[in-house]
């Protein structure tokens, strides 16, 4: 009948219907970040309409200078989450953020981009604008001008060579300053903690691979040491108060470190095995290490400024015969020792003692990559 034909036609029409899926709207990112640090950005967004379907995840796209950072991040949308912290960033960098939302019907359109910039602020941990000597927290503490090098240990404590106060100070991560070594008297007299006397400390380093850790510091022409459990200061290498004159030193067998005559020590580094590299102002780089049999600290010459050579001598060469003058800073990477000298970067091999020039030319007053 006609009714039956119409019914069949309606069924066929329904079978041919195409289901239209509705994807979620795009998230709307807030114009300003919730929180920004040197290395992270926390941002928020308005939860988009899923059009009857619950949100499953978000896709996050982050880029710097039009370059996508690593992989696209997938963020769970469970619980109505509406903020996220992107970390592992660089200070003072602008980052462009885009997002999309995903439901069971698919991924929605991309959000409008927002740009958030990480910080790079300089903050004062301890000390103030006036000079002096005072332990305390934050701006209550005082240091004297001429403060030398610092060292940051595994626990983020900062060890400070407070040169003109003739002391070594410790600054905790929360800015609390205490005096660890030195009584303010300009002298090299051993003692315990603040009963010891220090001269002008130019460099310091905390060797943390032993227990207890040992604090080493350069005091004029000698290196002194204090274990942290006792803070008993003793001379480790060199002769305090009597810097050696510039002159030729023949390479030879190692000598006891306590009788080695250094010039004024400019820099030193303690390697992972406890071997120390020392650089002084008379043109020597030496290795100070512990004899495995006697346990006595020994000194071995690496590089020297040649006698009568003057400041114009600059030559690569094997152990004991490479020459240099006026070095400024020292670093070590495994068996390689790097140092800067006027306009050049040079290296000494810690096993062979050979000296080579990596970059620069100390005779040219130019700038070229």
C-alpha positions as CSV (number, residue, x, y, z in Angstrom):
1,X,0.0,0.0,0.0
2,X,1.0,3.6,-0.2
3,X,1.5,3.9,3.5
4,X,3.9,0.9,3.5
5,X,5.9,2.4,0.6
6,X,6.2,5.7,2.5
7,X,7.4,3.9,5.6
8,X,10.1,2.0,3.7
9,X,11.2,5.3,2.0
10,X,11.6,7.0,5.4
11,X,13.6,4.1,6.8
12,X,16.0,4.3,3.8
13,X,16.3,8.0,4.2
14,X,17.3,7.6,7.9
15,X,19.9,5.0,7.0
16,X,21.5,7.5,4.6
17,X,21.7,10.3,7.2
18,X,25.2,11.5,8.0
19,X,26.1,12.1,11.6
20,X,27.7,15.6,12.1
21,X,30.3,15.6,14.9
22,X,30.8,18.8,16.9
23,X,34.3,19.5,18.2
24,X,35.0,21.7,21.2
25,X,35.7,25.4,21.0
26,X,39.2,26.8,21.3
27,X,40.5,27.6,24.8
28,X,40.9,31.3,25.5
29,X,44.3,32.0,27.1
30,X,44.5,34.8,29.7
31,X,46.5,37.8,28.5
32,X,48.8,37.8,31.6
33,X,50.6,34.8,33.1
34,X,49.6,33.6,36.5
35,X,53.3,33.3,37.6
36,X,56.6,33.8,35.8
37,X,60.1,32.9,37.0
38,X,63.5,32.8,35.3
39,X,62.9,29.3,34.1
40,X,59.1,28.7,34.0
41,X,55.7,30.3,33.0
42,X,52.4,29.4,34.6
43,X,49.4,30.4,32.5
44,X,45.6,29.9,32.6
45,X,42.7,29.7,30.2
46,X,38.9,29.7,30.1
47,X,37.6,26.1,29.8
48,X,36.1,25.8,26.4
49,X,32.6,24.5,25.6
50,X,32.7,20.8,24.6
51,X,29.2,20.9,23.1
52,X,27.8,18.0,25.2
53,X,31.0,16.0,25.2
54,X,33.4,16.1,28.2
55,X,36.9,17.4,27.5
56,X,39.6,14.7,27.4
57,X,42.9,16.4,26.8
58,X,44.5,19.6,25.7
59,X,47.3,20.0,23.1
60,X,49.9,22.6,24.0
61,X,52.2,24.2,21.5
62,X,55.1,26.4,22.8
63,X,57.5,28.2,20.6
64,X,60.4,30.6,20.9
65,X,61.4,32.8,17.9
66,X,59.0,30.7,15.7
67,X,60.7,27.5,16.6
68,X,58.6,24.8,18.3
69,X,60.0,23.6,21.7
70,X,60.6,19.9,21.7
71,X,57.4,17.9,21.2
72,X,53.7,18.9,21.5
73,X,52.6,18.5,25.1
74,X,49.4,16.6,25.9
75,X,47.7,17.8,29.1
76,X,44.9,15.9,30.8
77,X,41.6,17.8,31.0
78,X,40.4,15.7,33.9
79,X,38.8,17.7,36.8
80,X,38.3,20.9,34.7
81,X,42.0,21.8,34.8
82,X,42.5,25.4,33.6
83,X,46.2,26.2,34.2
84,X,49.6,24.7,33.5
85,X,53.3,25.4,34.3
86,X,55.7,25.2,31.4
87,X,59.3,24.8,32.8
88,X,62.8,24.2,31.6
89,X,62.8,27.6,29.9
90,X,65.5,30.2,29.5
91,X,65.6,33.6,31.4
92,X,64.4,36.7,29.6
93,X,62.9,34.8,26.6
94,X,59.5,35.4,25.1
95,X,57.5,32.2,24.5
96,X,54.4,32.0,22.3
97,X,51.7,29.6,23.6
98,X,48.8,28.0,21.6
99,X,46.3,25.4,22.7
100,X,43.6,23.2,21.4
101,X,41.0,21.0,23.2
102,X,40.0,17.5,22.4
103,X,36.8,15.5,23.1
104,X,35.6,12.1,21.8
105,X,34.4,13.9,18.7
106,X,37.9,15.2,17.9
107,X,40.3,18.1,18.2
108,X,39.0,21.7,18.2
109,X,40.5,24.8,16.7
110,X,43.7,26.3,17.9
111,X,43.6,29.2,20.4
112,X,44.7,32.6,19.6
113,X,48.5,32.9,20.6
114,X,49.6,34.5,23.8
115,X,53.2,35.5,24.5
116,X,54.7,35.2,28.0
117,X,58.3,36.3,28.8
118,X,60.4,34.7,31.5
119,X,62.1,36.9,34.1
120,X,65.8,37.6,34.6
121,X,65.8,39.8,37.6
122,X,68.8,40.5,39.8
123,X,68.1,40.1,43.5
124,X,70.2,40.7,46.5
125,X,70.7,37.6,48.6
126,X,72.7,39.1,51.4
127,X,74.4,42.4,52.2
128,X,73.6,46.0,51.5
129,X,74.9,49.3,50.2
130,X,77.2,50.0,53.1
131,X,80.5,48.3,53.9
132,X,81.5,46.6,57.1
133,X,81.5,43.2,58.9
134,X,78.3,41.7,60.3
135,X,76.7,38.3,60.2
136,X,72.9,38.2,59.8
137,X,70.2,37.5,57.3
138,X,69.7,39.3,54.0
139,X,70.2,43.1,54.2
140,X,71.3,42.9,57.9
141,X,74.6,41.2,56.8
142,X,77.6,43.3,55.8
143,X,80.7,42.6,53.6
144,X,83.7,44.7,52.9
145,X,84.8,45.9,49.5
146,X,87.3,43.8,47.7
147,X,85.3,40.6,48.2
148,X,87.0,37.8,46.2
149,X,85.7,34.7,44.5
150,X,82.7,32.7,45.6
151,X,81.9,29.0,45.4
152,X,78.5,27.3,45.4
153,X,78.3,23.9,46.9
154,X,75.9,21.0,46.2
155,X,73.4,22.3,48.7
156,X,73.4,25.8,47.1
157,X,75.3,27.4,49.9
158,X,77.5,30.3,48.8
159,X,81.0,30.4,50.2
160,X,82.5,33.9,50.0
161,X,86.1,35.1,50.3
162,X,85.5,38.3,52.2
163,X,89.0,39.7,51.4
164,X,89.2,43.0,53.2
165,X,87.6,41.4,56.3
166,X,90.2,38.6,56.2
167,X,87.4,36.0,56.6
168,X,85.5,33.3,54.8
169,X,81.7,33.6,55.0
170,X,78.9,31.2,54.2
171,X,75.6,32.3,52.8
172,X,72.7,29.8,52.9
173,X,70.0,29.8,50.2
174,X,67.7,31.8,52.4
175,X,70.3,34.5,52.8
176,X,71.7,33.8,56.3
177,X,75.3,34.8,56.6
178,X,77.8,33.3,59.1
179,X,81.5,33.6,59.4
180,X,83.2,30.2,59.0
181,X,86.9,31.0,59.1
182,X,89.0,34.0,60.2
183,X,89.2,36.5,63.1
184,X,89.8,39.6,61.0
185,X,93.6,39.7,61.5
186,X,95.6,39.9,58.3
187,X,98.0,37.0,58.9
188,X,98.4,33.3,58.0
189,X,98.1,31.7,61.4
190,X,96.5,28.3,61.7
191,X,93.7,27.7,64.2
192,X,90.1,26.5,64.5
193,X,87.3,28.4,62.8
194,X,87.2,32.0,63.8
195,X,90.3,31.6,65.9
196,X,92.4,31.2,62.7
197,X,93.9,34.2,60.9
198,X,93.7,34.7,57.2
199,X,95.4,36.9,54.7
200,X,94.0,38.0,51.4
201,X,92.0,35.0,50.2
202,X,91.8,35.1,46.4
203,X,90.1,31.8,45.6
204,X,88.3,29.0,47.5
205,X,86.7,25.6,46.7
206,X,84.8,23.0,48.7
207,X,85.8,19.5,47.9
208,X,82.7,17.5,48.6
209,X,83.7,14.1,47.3
210,X,85.2,13.1,50.6
211,X,83.6,12.9,54.1
212,X,83.9,15.3,55.7
213,X,84.2,17.8,52.9
214,X,87.3,20.0,52.8
215,X,87.4,23.7,52.3
216,X,90.5,24.7,50.3
217,X,91.5,28.4,49.9
218,X,94.4,30.3,48.3
219,X,95.9,32.7,50.8
220,X,98.7,34.7,49.1
221,X,101.4,32.3,48.1
222,X,100.0,29.2,49.8
223,X,96.9,27.0,49.8
224,X,95.3,26.2,53.2
225,X,92.6,23.7,54.1
226,X,90.0,23.1,56.7
227,X,87.8,20.0,57.0
228,X,84.2,21.1,57.7
229,X,83.7,18.8,60.7
230,X,86.5,20.5,62.7
231,X,87.2,23.7,60.8
232,X,90.8,23.3,61.8
233,X,92.9,25.4,59.3
234,X,96.2,23.9,58.2
235,X,98.7,24.7,55.4
236,X,98.2,22.3,52.5
237,X,100.7,23.6,49.8
238,X,103.2,26.4,49.4
239,X,104.9,28.7,51.8
240,X,102.6,31.4,53.2
241,X,103.9,35.0,53.2
242,X,106.9,34.4,51.0
243,X,106.0,34.5,47.3
244,X,108.7,33.2,45.0
245,X,110.3,35.5,42.5
246,X,109.9,35.0,38.8
247,X,112.6,32.8,37.4
248,X,113.4,29.6,35.5
249,X,112.3,26.3,37.3
250,X,113.7,23.2,35.7
251,X,111.0,20.4,35.3
252,X,111.9,17.4,37.3
253,X,110.7,15.0,39.9
254,X,107.7,16.0,42.1
255,X,108.6,17.8,45.3
256,X,106.7,18.0,48.7
257,X,103.9,20.5,48.3
258,X,104.6,22.1,51.6
259,X,108.1,23.2,50.5
260,X,107.0,24.3,47.0
261,X,107.5,28.1,46.5
262,X,104.6,29.5,44.6
263,X,104.2,33.1,43.6
264,X,100.9,34.8,44.6
265,X,98.3,32.2,43.7
266,X,95.8,33.6,41.2
267,X,93.5,30.6,40.7
268,X,93.2,26.9,41.5
269,X,90.8,24.0,40.7
270,X,90.2,20.8,42.6
271,X,89.3,17.9,40.2
272,X,86.9,15.1,41.0
273,X,89.8,12.8,42.2
274,X,91.1,15.5,44.5
275,X,94.0,16.4,42.3
276,X,94.6,20.2,42.4
277,X,95.7,22.5,39.6
278,X,97.4,25.7,40.8
279,X,98.2,28.8,38.8
280,X,100.4,31.7,40.2
281,X,101.6,35.1,39.1
282,X,105.2,34.0,38.4
283,X,104.2,31.9,35.4
284,X,103.7,28.4,36.7
285,X,100.9,26.0,36.5
286,X,101.4,23.1,38.9
287,X,99.6,19.9,39.9
288,X,99.3,19.2,43.6
289,X,98.3,15.6,44.5
290,X,98.6,13.1,47.2
291,X,101.2,10.4,47.0
292,X,99.4,7.0,47.0
293,X,102.0,5.4,49.2
294,X,103.0,8.1,51.7
295,X,99.9,10.2,51.5
296,X,102.1,13.3,51.4
297,X,100.9,16.1,49.1
298,X,103.3,16.5,46.2
299,X,103.8,19.3,43.6
300,X,104.6,18.8,39.9
301,X,105.4,21.6,37.4
302,X,103.2,21.8,34.3
303,X,103.9,25.1,32.5
304,X,106.2,27.9,33.3
305,X,107.1,31.5,32.4
306,X,110.7,31.2,31.1
307,X,113.5,33.1,32.9
308,X,114.4,36.3,31.1
309,X,111.6,35.7,28.6
310,X,109.6,38.9,29.2
311,X,105.9,39.3,28.5
312,X,106.3,38.6,24.8
313,X,107.1,34.9,25.2
314,X,104.2,32.8,24.1
315,X,104.9,29.3,22.8
316,X,103.2,25.9,22.7
317,X,105.3,22.9,23.8
318,X,105.6,19.6,25.7
319,X,105.6,19.2,29.5
320,X,107.7,21.8,31.2
321,X,108.7,23.7,28.1
322,X,105.5,25.5,27.0
323,X,105.6,29.1,28.0
324,X,103.0,31.7,29.0
325,X,102.6,35.1,30.7
326,X,99.9,37.0,32.5
327,X,97.2,34.2,32.9
328,X,93.9,35.3,34.2
329,X,91.5,32.4,34.9
330,X,91.6,28.6,35.1
331,X,89.1,25.8,34.5
332,X,89.4,22.0,34.2
333,X,87.4,19.4,32.3
334,X,88.5,15.9,33.0
335,X,92.2,15.6,31.9
336,X,92.2,19.0,30.2
337,X,93.1,22.3,31.9
338,X,92.0,25.4,30.2
339,X,93.1,29.0,31.0
340,X,92.8,32.4,29.5
341,X,95.9,34.5,28.8
342,X,95.4,38.0,27.5
343,X,93.7,37.4,24.1
344,X,94.0,33.6,23.9
345,X,92.4,30.4,25.3
346,X,94.9,27.7,25.9
347,X,95.0,24.2,27.4
348,X,97.3,21.9,29.2
349,X,96.9,18.2,29.1
350,X,96.8,16.9,32.7
351,X,98.7,13.7,31.9
352,X,101.3,14.8,29.4
353,X,101.6,18.4,30.5
354,X,101.7,19.5,26.8
355,X,100.6,23.1,26.2
356,X,98.5,24.1,23.2
357,X,96.6,27.2,22.1
358,X,92.9,26.6,21.3
359,X,91.7,30.0,20.2
360,X,92.8,33.6,19.9
361,X,96.0,35.4,19.2
362,X,97.6,37.4,21.9
363,X,99.5,39.5,19.4
364,X,96.5,40.8,17.5
365,X,94.2,43.5,18.9
366,X,91.2,42.5,16.8
367,X,87.9,40.8,17.1
368,X,87.1,37.9,14.7
369,X,84.9,34.8,15.1
